[in-house]
Every structure is written in C-alpha cells, then in structure tokens.
Amino acid sequence: MTIICVDAGTTVIKAVAYDAAGAESALARRGTAVSRPAPGHAEQDMDAVWDAVAATVREVAAGAGPVELVAVTAQGDGCWLVDAAGEPTGPAILWNDARAAAVVDAWTRDGLAAEAFAVNGSSAASGLPHAILSWLRAHDPGRLDRSAAMLTCGGWIYARLTGELAAEESDASAPFMDLRARAYSPELLRLFGAEWAERLLPPVRSCPVAGLTPRAAEALGLPAGVPVVMAPYDIVTTALGAGAVTAGQACAILGTTLCTEVVTGEPALDGPPTGITIAMPGGYLRAFPTFAGTEVVQWTCRLLGLAAPDELGELAGRSAPGAGGLAFLPYLSPAGERAPFSDPLARGALLGLSFEHGREQVARAALEGLTLVIRDCLAATGASPGELRVCGGGSASATWLGLIADVTGLPVRRPADAEVGARGAYVAGLAATGAAPSIAAAASEHVRLRDAVEPDPARRAFYDGLFEDFMTLRGSTAGTWPLLAGMRGRA
C-alpha cells in the first residue's frame, strides 16, 4: 500500500509516495509561477497550482501500488478566494504580498495590532487575510462580492480534492482565531472592522479527512473515495517532519522564508507583539517566519555572478568570520519585515564597505546576516532548546549549517528525509486517520535525523559579540527607513 503526500510550496509543488514501510519511493516536482503585476504584489494562478498538484500526484501514483491515503500541506497565509461553486474569483494573493502594507502600518500605529496579539498571538502583516481583505474592500470590492469563501493554499487544494470548504486550525490561527478557544473571535473581527468578512470564513477543523471526489480522482489517476487529509500548513508540518513535536523542541526552515519556531504547550499572548502563534495538534507553534530567506541567497548569487547557492557557501568559506567588518542586514523584501519585528518599511543594507572588501566578504556577510536573523528569532521565542533541527533548501549547505551552529551555539541536526514537509504531512495523516495513536508516536517511528553539526567554542564566542553589533546596527539603520520610503515614492 502507498501513501501520497503533497507539499505545495510557493514556487515548487512536490508529491512524495511512501511505501508500506514509510520509506520514500517516488518524488515528483513542478514549478509554479509567482506573478508581480504591480509593485508589492505577489499572486498565483489558482488553477495552475491545482494543475501542478494533479500532475505531481499522477506521476508518483503511476509507479506505486494501491493508494490508501493522500495528505496535503501547503504554503500558509494569503487569500485564496472562491465563489459559491468553488471556482476562483481571481488570482491568489500570497503571504509575501505587500499591497496592504499601509493598512498594517496604520493598525500598528493605532495599537490595534498589539491589542489583537493578546487574543491570537500573531503580529499583523501585509500578507495575512485581514490586511488583504481590507485592501480588497477599498480597491476591488467587486471581487469580494463575487466571493463566497476565503481559503488558503491548503484549503484550496483540499477543496479541489474533496469538494469540501474548510480551514485547518493552523491556517485559521492568524488573524481571526481566539487561540485559547480555537475558534474565530467576534472580538477580532470587530477590532479590525471586518465583521462583514465573517461570511467568507470556512469552518475550522483539525486535520480534516474526506474522500476523493470522482472528478478529482480522474484528474489524479486514483480511485474515488481515497481518504484525503488536510494536514497543518507547511511551517507546522515541516516541524513535525523534523521531529519537533513536543514542547521545547526547535526547528529552523531555510526556505523562501527563514522560519525559526519552537513547540509550546500554551500560547504566549502577553509578550511583545511579534511573530505568530499557530494551533497544532496537542499544542502550539511559536514561529517567526521572515519575509526574506533563500531569496536573499539567490539575490546574492546574481549580484556576485554565481551559478548556484553552493558556490556562495564555498566563496563565503574563503573569508574569515566577521567578513572583514562588513555587515549585511538581509531585509530585502518589498513587504519589509514581519519577524522577529514588524515594519513594512524595513530595507536591507550592506554596511562598512570599502576597497578592502571583495566577493568573499560580501558572500560571507550575506550568510552571516541571514544567520544572525535566525539567532534573533530564536531569542524572540524565549525558549532554550538543546538543539536546533534545520531543514529546507538552504540546509544542503555545509558552510551555512556550520555557521548556524556557531552563531546560535546549538548542535544543528538535519532530518534524513529530503522532503521534510511531506514527511510531516505523512505523520499528520497517520494520526488523523487512526493509523498511528498520535503525532508523537508517528514521528518517533518515521522521522530519522542525521549526525549533529556541533558549534565551535571559539567561533561561538566571536559571534556572541557580532550579534550584539548586528542588533545595534539594525537599530541605528531603522531610523533611515521612513526616509528611504519617501525616496522610493519620488522615484
């Protein structure tokens, strides 16, 4: 028997087939395009995403035995609107969209964002549904009139597979959920002036299970009625796939977002309004997903004329720690930054540059800047984990893994699986269907880790000082961000 798990990321859709022993037996990938039709906009064609899902599942199913389960995880946040027939009313607006930055800035200045944090544990960001819906109401009300439900990427795929509209608890956690009640909060809807949007919110469910429809079965090449599980969204399933399933365990995703996260037993609602808190089976995930992750690596590669990210790691390895006094603030997203602080005006900077610096120092400074952000996010969790599980495309870099160990002072361990999000969906699927007694039990049986990368004591001490310098430089540079925003407005 075979289990197929889909991991629908922002730029790549993956399907993995697992055999009866839980080993990966087949993998298929399809790229998906992100369109940017206007400055700050980030969108996807919803039907194109579904077509990519269907194609990857067909490919892995073709060589597999009978399929007993399909589990789906996907990118989170954003706004995927459908009409009463379940058809898209326009392109999906993604988690990294910046069109609503001014809305979020106003909420922050007025104190609404901090007030909401005390209920749902998540800071406001332009790619969250409340901000996008507010922007649409002001700029495209006709689309809202045509829409009957607001889904996420995982909800959209689940609807296409099963015909059911639902929001998995993790997807629903921000921005309208009362985390303690695990239900939509009328108080939050009122706070953001979004009572009118309540009709768009699908029912909240934890890892819902439904049968594959005949129409979807034909598209996927599978029998109708196969159980389908909507697993938590990708930053949660990635933690599960890395084996971070109990309170205190930590994980860092080196992907399109740098997401540093810690499993907790209770939601932390009384701290600074930063990061997000997500309901997950048996607890919560305190997470700090940045707006800029491996895209910074790709940007640096283009800047330095490098063909691939592994060349960046090799080049960075030729520079001494500290990059010769060169500091890089990696806040390159047009949406600013959302973790571990929220500022839509945040921008990157390369500081201390002189004729003495070359490509090696720029490469080193870029990786160090990203890694110092991971430490900053880890500190913001308030946790003291004994090790850090690391996954995502960036985890293939031995240079970066060693740097993360030195900067955080923690042993760094990678899962043995190549597709960690899909493994997390597999773990969630087993628990949701009763094939495993719990997520912890499924993870204990099916998650395997590689040997740890240990921090070097001398470099750890050096990076303790560099982290303090990084924080000072960011604080002083932040004062220029409004000025730079004004300059962009005049360009």
FENJO-V389465 format. One record per residue. N is the residue number from 1. RES is the residue in one small letter. PHI is phi as a letter, one per 20 degrees, with the letter a starting at -180 (999 if undefined). PSI is psi as a letter, one per 20 degrees, with the letter a starting at -180 (NA if undefined). Layout:
# FENJO-V389465
n | res | phi | psi
N | RES | PHI | PSI
N | RES | PHI | PSI
This chain:
# FENJO-V389465
n | res | phi | psi
1 | m | 999 | q
2 | t | c | q
3 | i | d | p
4 | i | d | p
5 | c | c | p
6 | v | d | p
7 | d | c | o
8 | a | e | n
9 | g | e | a
10 | t | f | h
11 | t | d | i
12 | v | c | p
13 | i | d | p
14 | k | c | q
15 | a | c | p
16 | v | c | p
17 | a | d | p
18 | y | d | p
19 | d | e | a
20 | a | f | h
21 | a | e | i
22 | g | n | j
23 | a | e | q
24 | e | f | p
25 | s | d | i
26 | a | b | q
27 | l | b | p
28 | a | c | q
29 | r | c | q
30 | r | b | p
31 | g | f | q
32 | t | c | q
33 | a | e | q
34 | v | d | p
35 | s | e | q
36 | r | c | m
37 | p | f | i
38 | a | b | q
39 | p | g | p
40 | g | n | i
41 | h | e | q
42 | a | b | o
43 | e | c | r
44 | q | c | q
45 | d | f | o
46 | m | f | h
47 | d | f | h
48 | a | f | h
49 | v | f | g
50 | w | f | g
51 | d | f | h
52 | a | f | h
53 | v | f | g
54 | a | f | g
55 | a | f | g
56 | t | f | h
57 | v | f | g
58 | r | g | g
59 | e | f | g
60 | v | f | h
61 | a | f | h
62 | a | f | h
63 | g | d | j
64 | a | d | r
65 | g | f | a
66 | p | g | p
67 | v | e | p
68 | e | d | i
69 | l | a | q
70 | v | c | p
71 | a | c | q
72 | v | c | p
73 | t | c | q
74 | a | b | r
75 | q | g | q
76 | g | d | a
77 | d | m | b
78 | g | m | a
79 | c | b | o
80 | w | d | n
81 | l | e | p
82 | v | c | q
83 | d | e | a
84 | a | f | h
85 | a | e | j
86 | g | n | j
87 | e | e | q
88 | p | f | q
89 | t | e | j
90 | g | r | a
91 | p | f | q
92 | a | f | p
93 | i | d | p
94 | l | e | r
95 | w | f | h
96 | n | d | j
97 | d | f | q
98 | a | d | j
99 | r | f | h
100 | a | e | j
101 | a | g | h
102 | a | f | h
103 | v | f | g
104 | v | f | h
105 | d | f | g
106 | a | f | g
107 | w | f | h
108 | t | f | g
109 | r | f | h
110 | d | e | i
111 | g | n | j
112 | l | f | h
113 | a | f | g
114 | a | f | h
115 | e | f | g
116 | a | f | h
117 | f | g | h
118 | a | f | i
119 | v | d | g
120 | n | d | j
121 | g | m | k
122 | s | c | p
123 | s | f | q
124 | a | f | q
125 | a | b | q
126 | s | f | h
127 | g | e | j
128 | l | e | q
129 | p | g | h
130 | h | f | h
131 | a | f | g
132 | i | f | g
133 | l | f | g
134 | s | f | g
135 | w | f | g
136 | l | f | h
137 | r | f | h
138 | a | e | h
139 | h | d | h
140 | d | b | l
141 | p | f | h
142 | g | f | h
143 | r | f | h
144 | l | f | h
145 | d | f | h
146 | r | f | i
147 | s | e | q
148 | a | d | i
149 | a | b | q
150 | m | d | o
151 | l | d | r
152 | t | d | a
153 | c | g | g
154 | g | f | g
155 | g | f | h
156 | w | f | g
157 | i | f | g
158 | y | f | h
159 | a | f | g
160 | r | f | h
161 | l | f | h
162 | t | d | i
163 | g | n | j
164 | e | d | p
165 | l | e | p
166 | a | b | q
167 | a | d | o
168 | e | f | q
169 | e | g | g
170 | s | f | g
171 | d | f | h
172 | a | f | i
173 | s | g | g
174 | a | c | p
175 | p | d | j
176 | f | d | j
177 | m | e | p
178 | d | e | o
179 | l | f | h
180 | r | f | h
181 | a | e | i
182 | r | l | l
183 | a | b | q
184 | y | g | q
185 | s | d | o
186 | p | g | h
187 | e | f | g
188 | l | f | g
189 | l | g | g
190 | r | f | g
191 | l | g | g
192 | f | e | j
193 | g | m | k
194 | a | d | k
195 | e | g | h
196 | w | f | h
197 | a | e | i
198 | e | g | h
199 | r | f | i
200 | l | e | i
201 | l | e | p
202 | p | f | r
203 | p | g | q
204 | v | e | p
205 | r | b | q
206 | s | e | o
207 | c | l | m
208 | p | f | q
209 | v | c | p
210 | a | b | r
211 | g | e | q
212 | l | f | p
213 | t | f | q
214 | p | g | g
215 | r | f | g
216 | a | f | h
217 | a | g | g
218 | e | f | g
219 | a | f | h
220 | l | e | i
221 | g | m | k
222 | l | c | r
223 | p | f | q
224 | a | f | q
225 | g | n | i
226 | v | g | p
227 | p | f | p
228 | v | c | p
229 | v | d | p
230 | m | e | o
231 | a | f | r
232 | p | g | r
233 | y | f | r
234 | d | f | h
235 | i | f | h
236 | v | f | g
237 | t | f | h
238 | t | f | g
239 | a | f | g
240 | l | f | g
241 | g | f | h
242 | a | e | i
243 | g | n | j
244 | a | e | n
245 | v | c | i
246 | t | c | q
247 | a | g | p
248 | g | n | i
249 | q | f | q
250 | a | c | q
251 | c | b | q
252 | a | c | p
253 | i | e | p
254 | l | e | m
255 | g | c | b
256 | t | g | h
257 | t | d | q
258 | l | e | o
259 | c | c | o
260 | t | d | p
261 | e | b | q
262 | v | c | p
263 | v | f | p
264 | t | c | q
265 | g | e | h
266 | e | c | q
267 | p | f | p
268 | a | e | o
269 | l | d | i
270 | d | d | j
271 | g | e | a
272 | p | f | q
273 | p | f | m
274 | t | c | q
275 | g | m | a
276 | i | c | q
277 | t | c | p
278 | i | c | p
279 | a | f | p
280 | m | c | r
281 | p | g | p
282 | g | n | j
283 | g | r | b
284 | y | c | q
285 | l | d | o
286 | r | e | o
287 | a | c | q
288 | f | c | n
289 | p | e | o
290 | t | f | r
291 | f | e | i
292 | a | c | p
293 | g | c | d
294 | t | f | i
295 | e | f | h
296 | v | f | g
297 | v | f | g
298 | q | f | g
299 | w | f | g
300 | t | f | h
301 | c | f | g
302 | r | f | g
303 | l | g | h
304 | l | e | j
305 | g | m | k
306 | l | e | q
307 | a | e | h
308 | a | b | q
309 | p | g | h
310 | d | f | h
311 | e | f | h
312 | l | f | g
313 | g | f | g
314 | e | f | g
315 | l | f | g
316 | a | f | h
317 | g | f | i
318 | r | e | i
319 | s | d | q
320 | a | f | q
321 | p | g | q
322 | g | n | i
323 | a | l | k
324 | g | m | k
325 | g | n | j
326 | l | e | p
327 | a | d | p
328 | f | c | p
329 | l | e | o
330 | p | e | k
331 | y | e | m
332 | l | e | i
333 | s | f | p
334 | p | f | i
335 | a | e | j
336 | g | n | c
337 | e | b | q
338 | r | c | i
339 | a | b | p
340 | p | e | j
341 | f | c | r
342 | s | d | o
343 | d | b | o
344 | p | f | i
345 | l | e | i
346 | a | g | p
347 | r | c | q
348 | g | f | r
349 | a | b | q
350 | l | d | o
351 | l | d | q
352 | g | n | j
353 | l | f | p
354 | s | b | r
355 | f | f | i
356 | e | f | i
357 | h | e | q
358 | g | c | a
359 | r | f | h
360 | e | f | g
361 | q | f | h
362 | v | f | g
363 | a | f | g
364 | r | f | g
365 | a | f | h
366 | a | f | g
367 | l | f | h
368 | e | f | g
369 | g | g | g
370 | l | f | h
371 | t | f | h
372 | l | f | h
373 | v | f | h
374 | i | g | g
375 | r | f | g
376 | d | g | g
377 | c | f | h
378 | l | f | h
379 | a | f | h
380 | a | f | h
381 | t | f | h
382 | g | m | j
383 | a | e | r
384 | s | c | m
385 | p | f | q
386 | g | e | i
387 | e | b | r
388 | l | c | o
389 | r | f | p
390 | v | c | p
391 | c | b | a
392 | g | n | r
393 | g | g | h
394 | g | f | i
395 | s | f | i
396 | a | f | i
397 | s | e | o
398 | a | f | h
399 | t | f | g
400 | w | f | h
401 | l | f | g
402 | g | f | h
403 | l | f | g
404 | i | f | g
405 | a | f | g
406 | d | f | g
407 | v | f | g
408 | t | e | h
409 | g | m | j
410 | l | d | q
411 | p | f | p
412 | v | d | p
413 | r | c | p
414 | r | d | q
415 | p | f | q
416 | a | f | h
417 | d | f | q
418 | a | f | h
419 | e | d | n
420 | v | f | h
421 | g | f | g
422 | a | f | h
423 | r | f | h
424 | g | f | h
425 | a | f | h
426 | y | f | g
427 | v | f | g
428 | a | f | h
429 | g | f | g
430 | l | f | g
431 | a | f | g
432 | a | f | h
433 | t | e | i
434 | g | n | j
435 | a | f | i
436 | a | c | q
437 | p | f | h
438 | s | a | r
439 | i | f | g
440 | a | f | g
441 | a | f | g
442 | a | f | g
443 | a | f | h
444 | s | f | h
445 | e | e | h
446 | h | d | i
447 | v | e | p
448 | r | c | q
449 | l | d | q
450 | r | e | r
451 | d | f | q
452 | a | f | q
453 | v | e | o
454 | e | e | q
455 | p | f | q
456 | d | e | p
457 | p | g | g
458 | a | f | g
459 | r | f | h
460 | r | f | g
461 | a | f | g
462 | f | f | g
463 | y | f | h
464 | d | g | g
465 | g | f | h
466 | l | f | h
467 | f | f | g
468 | e | f | g
469 | d | f | g
470 | f | g | g
471 | m | f | h
472 | t | f | g
473 | l | f | g
474 | r | f | g
475 | g | f | g
476 | s | f | h
477 | t | f | h
478 | a | g | h
479 | g | f | i
480 | t | e | i
481 | w | f | g
482 | p | f | h
483 | l | f | g
484 | l | f | h
485 | a | f | g
486 | g | f | h
487 | m | f | h
488 | r | f | h
489 | g | f | h
490 | r | e | i
491 | a | f | NA
